[in-house]
């Protein structure tokens, strides 16, 4: 009876060990359900059927995976082809290259005994404006084989993020020869009010870009402010610019005579005095 019990216990232990070994080997050697193909994929922001993924933060993590299957198209790949770069484009802007990425080497993978490298690059997309965004990833190899991912859309919609405002014109330290200066700006978010302050004055409500007219010839400052529907307030950087228009004289600035005008006026006054004295002495004479 004792021998039978020991045999049963040993058999159960052996089955358990083999099962654990199979699970471990299966999880390590087969991280994918299907045979892999050379590809580039954006894993985050991930795809949601029929709608964009939404984020409540202006910082979104971008995770890109690139798989190079050696020998898939050319047997010489195993020795000659490697990943050269990973880059991405956000909202159609110029490509941004990611300097660091992790590499994993898989050999004898699956029933097809595939050999491939998987590269993973992660970067944070920061200071994103509210609204819809599109990101596309690209991979370049040393054999001049280039790959492009599917473009993914995502949305930043945060009740905690203040409106982002940028003044495009005037630019800082700009010199304007005109007393009329265009105020051009962008504002992102669920804006329900926007205005500007000139030279520290009261806010002036506007519906969009405006012209600052009748500016005197001196240094000026302008700030654009905005509120959103969540009650958040935002403002632009302070822009300092200069108006230099000698032909324009503001109502607040008195006109100062030039040296030539001063001499002319003094001479005219002197002439009037001389004529008056001349008439006076002539009358006394007679």
HUQUITA-V65057 format. One record per backbone hydrogen bond with DSSP energy under -1.0 kcal/mol. NH is the residue of the N-H (numbers start at 1). CO is the residue of the C=O. If there is no record, write none. Layout:
nh=NH co=CO
nh=NH co=CO
This chain:
nh=5 co=1
nh=6 co=2
nh=7 co=3
nh=8 co=4
nh=9 co=5
nh=10 co=6
nh=11 co=7
nh=12 co=8
nh=13 co=9
nh=14 co=10
nh=15 co=11
nh=16 co=12
nh=17 co=13
nh=18 co=14
nh=19 co=15
nh=20 co=16
nh=21 co=17
nh=22 co=18
nh=23 co=19
nh=24 co=20
nh=25 co=21
nh=26 co=22
nh=27 co=23
nh=28 co=24
nh=29 co=25
nh=30 co=26
nh=39 co=67
nh=41 co=65
nh=43 co=63
nh=44 co=63
nh=51 co=48
nh=55 co=155
nh=60 co=125
nh=62 co=123
nh=63 co=44
nh=64 co=121
nh=65 co=41
nh=66 co=119
nh=67 co=39
nh=68 co=117
nh=70 co=115
nh=72 co=69
nh=77 co=74
nh=79 co=76
nh=80 co=76
nh=81 co=77
nh=84 co=140
nh=85 co=140
nh=87 co=138
nh=88 co=96
nh=89 co=136
nh=91 co=134
nh=93 co=90
nh=96 co=88
nh=98 co=86
nh=102 co=120
nh=104 co=118
nh=106 co=116
nh=109 co=114
nh=113 co=110
nh=114 co=109
nh=116 co=106
nh=117 co=68
nh=118 co=104
nh=119 co=66
nh=120 co=102
nh=121 co=64
nh=123 co=62
nh=125 co=60
nh=128 co=58
nh=131 co=156
nh=133 co=154
nh=135 co=152
nh=136 co=89
nh=138 co=87
nh=139 co=147
nh=140 co=85
nh=141 co=145
nh=142 co=82
nh=144 co=141
nh=147 co=139
nh=149 co=137
nh=152 co=135
nh=154 co=133
nh=155 co=53
nh=156 co=131
nh=157 co=55
nh=166 co=186
nh=168 co=184
nh=169 co=184
nh=173 co=240
nh=174 co=171
nh=176 co=242
nh=181 co=212
nh=183 co=210
nh=184 co=169
nh=186 co=166
nh=188 co=164
nh=191 co=189
nh=192 co=227
nh=193 co=227
nh=195 co=225
nh=196 co=204
nh=197 co=223
nh=199 co=221
nh=201 co=198
nh=204 co=196
nh=206 co=194
nh=210 co=183
nh=212 co=181
nh=215 co=179
nh=218 co=216
nh=220 co=241
nh=222 co=239
nh=223 co=197
nh=225 co=195
nh=226 co=234
nh=227 co=193
nh=228 co=232
nh=229 co=190
nh=231 co=228
nh=234 co=226
nh=236 co=224
nh=239 co=222
nh=241 co=220
nh=242 co=174
nh=243 co=218
nh=244 co=176
nh=248 co=245
nh=253 co=250
nh=262 co=258
nh=263 co=259
nh=264 co=260
nh=265 co=261
nh=266 co=262
nh=267 co=263
nh=268 co=264
nh=269 co=265
nh=270 co=266
nh=271 co=267
nh=272 co=268
nh=273 co=269
nh=274 co=270
nh=275 co=271
nh=276 co=272
nh=277 co=273
nh=278 co=274
nh=279 co=275
nh=280 co=276
nh=281 co=277
nh=282 co=278
nh=283 co=279
nh=284 co=280
nh=285 co=281
nh=286 co=282
